[in-house]
């Protein structure tokens, strides 16, 4: 078992000192996915105390096969989403607050009912019934590692799933007649279309990703999802490396749009 507090402090030092590391040092680095999930609560606790405020939900990463290939892993992972790094569209963030601003256009959910670990395993129908609304959103992926695409799943999970920030659009409550698997999504950067995708890229349907999270939380954390939690389900598009000065618009068709400006300051 790794030193959870030591790993959390090391990753928080990186955030505060603005200097990336190659990897967590031997002795505190997670050796497995199980180790990484065991230490992640300590990381999330420090993020909340130092920069993020209250945890309001979860992000899921690598639900898209192209994202898995990009990182050289073969399964999704999760991390926490926080109040002070969550923004309502149209939003502006400072480039200097991030090591990188990799953009993912995602379909999110907000829960109206608990999904407790004791009731797992869940299926998509049961999790759909616990959803309050659907949210079009973007995640800013950020990493504390020099070579984030090759560091491996345990280090990514330990680093709160490479989460940087989350931007969401208006909630859609009457979403049940929208086929999320067929929803077409496009990302524009400075008015130019740079990525296209769809809901099918997210494990066949974003509800499948939500189901995965409810079930895997029951395994790794002996915990479930709570009413009020927001969950971002993974990218519908190939990731896009945005830069300072970019204006980004993600169009989700029937779910609406999300706008983000990355300020040079």
N, C-alpha and C positions, 0 to 999 in steps of 0.2 A: 504494500500500500504506500502511495506517495505521501509526502508532507503537504497536506492541503493548504495550511496557513502559509507555509513558505512559498508555494507556487503562487498563491493569491497575491502575496506581497511583491513577489518578483514581477508579476504581470502588471500590478498597479504601479510599481516604480517605473516601468516602461511607459505607461500612459502619462504619468506625471512629468517624467524627465524628457519625454519626446525623443527617445532613442530606442530604435528597434533592437531586438536580439536575434541571434541565429536560432536558438532553441532554449527551452528551460534547462537549467543545469542538471547534471546527473545527481540523483538523490531526491530531487523534487519533481522531475519530469514524469508524466504519466506513461506507464509502459503498455497500457491497453485502453480500450474504450471504457471498460468498467472502471479503471482507475480514474480516467478523465471525468466521468460523470460523478464519481465519489468526491472529487475535489472541486467541481464546478460550483457547488453552493457557496463555498468560501470565496471564490472569485466574484460571484454575483453579489454577495454581501458587501464586499469592499467597493465594487462598482457603485452600488446603491449609496453607500456612505460617502464616497468621495466625489462622484460625478453624476450619477444617474438619478438619484432619488428613489422613489418607490418603484418596485417592480410591478408592471401592469400586465405582463403576459409573456409570450414566448415567440421566438422565431425558429423556423425550421429551415435547415440548409440542405442542399444537395438532394432535393426531391426531383430534380431535372437531370436526366442522363448526361446532358452536355456539361452541367455543373459538376457532376461526379467525375466525369472524364477530366475536366479542367483541374480538379484537385487530386486526381489519382486515387479516389476512394469509391466504394461500391455500395454505400448505404447512406441514408440521411443522418442528420444530427440535429440537436436543438441547443438553444441558449435563451437567455432572458432578454426581455424588452423593458425599457425603463421610462419613467414619466418625463424626466428632463431631457432625454434624447429622443423624444417622440414629438412630432410636429404635425400640424394640420395644414393641408394644401390650401393655397399656394404658400410654400415655405422657402426660407432662405437660410442656408447654413454657411459657416466660414470654412474655407478649405484648410485653414491652419489648425482646425480642431481635429483633423484626421491625418493619419499616415497616408491613406489613399481613399479615393471616392469611387469605388466600384458600385455600379448601379444595377439593381435587380427590380423588375416590375412584378409585383406579387399580388395574389388574391388573399385577403385576410378575413378573419371571422372575429366576432365578439360573442361571447357565450352568455346565454340567459340562465342556464342551469349548470350545476356541478356535474362533472363526470368523475366520480370517485374511483380510486384504485380498486376498491373492494368489488365494484361491479364489472370490472374488466374480465374478459376481453370485449371490446366494443366492435360494432360494425358501422359502415357509413350511414345506414338509416338511423341508428340510435344516436350518433353524434349530430346528424343533421337536425334532429328534433330538439337538441339542446342549444342550437345556434340562435342568437338574437338578430344578428344582421351580418351582411357581407360588406367588406371595406376594400375598395381599390387602394393599392399602396405601393410604395417604393421602399426598398431597404438600401441603405448605404452600407456596404460591406467594408470593413476595415480590419487590419491585422497588425499585431504587435511583432510579427516575425519577418526577418529579411526575405525569406523565400516561402511565402505563404502558400503557394500552389503545390509545394512538394514537402511540406513539413509533416503531413500525415494527420489522420483523423484524431488521435488522442490529443495532440497539441492544439488542434483547431477547437475541439470541444472544451479543453481547459481554458482557452481564450474566449470563452462565452460564445463559441460558434462564429467567431470573426464578425460579431455584430458591431456596427458603428452607430447608426441612427435609423429611425423609422418615420416615414411620412405617409399619412393616410388622407384619403378623400372623404366625401360625404358618405355616411352609412346608407346602405340599401336594405330596407326591412322586408320588402316584398320580392325576395330573390328566388323563391322556390320554383318559379316557372322558368328561370334562366338556367340553361344547361351549361354549367361552369366548365365542363370538359371541352365544349366547343367554342367557348368565348375567345374571340380573337383580340390580341393585344399588340400594340405597337408603341415603340419608344422613339421620340423625336428629340434630337439634340440641336439646339439653336435653329429650330425650324426644319431640320433635315431628318428624314426617317433613317434611323441607324440600326434598329432591331425590330423583328416581328416574332410573335410567338402565340401561344394559346394555352388554355387551361389544361389541355391533355398532357402537356409537358410536365405537369406537376403530379406525378404518380398516376396518370390517367385521369385524375379529377382531384381538385384541391381538397374535397371531402375525404379522399383516401389519405392525404397527408395529415389532416386533422385526426383521423382515426388512428393513424400510426402514432401520432404524438400521445394521444390519450392512453394507448396501450403500452408504449415504451416508457412513459412516465410511471406507469404502474409497476414496471419491472425494475427500472433503475433507481427510482426515488420513492417507491412505495407510496406514491401520491398521484393525484389525478389533475384535472383541470377544474377551475373554479368559475362560478358565475361572475361575469364582469371581465374575465381574462380576454385579452386580444391575442390572436394567433396569426402570424404571417407565415404562409405555407410554402414558400420557396419560389424560385423564379420561373416565370412563364417564358422567358426569353434567354438567349445567350447573354452572359454578363457583359456590361459595357463600362469601360474605363473612362469615366468622366474626369474633367479637369477644371481647375479654377476658372471662373468666368462663364461656365456653361449654364445654359437654361435648358432644363429637361422637362418634357411632357410625356407622360404615359397615358395612352388612351385605351380604356377597357370597354369600349362600346357601351352596352346597356348598363354597365356599372359606373360609368362616368370617367373622369380624368383626374390625374394627380400632377401637380407642377412643383418643381424644385429648382431653385437657383443656387449655384455654388459660388459664393462671394469670394473675391480674390483676397479679401482682408484676413 
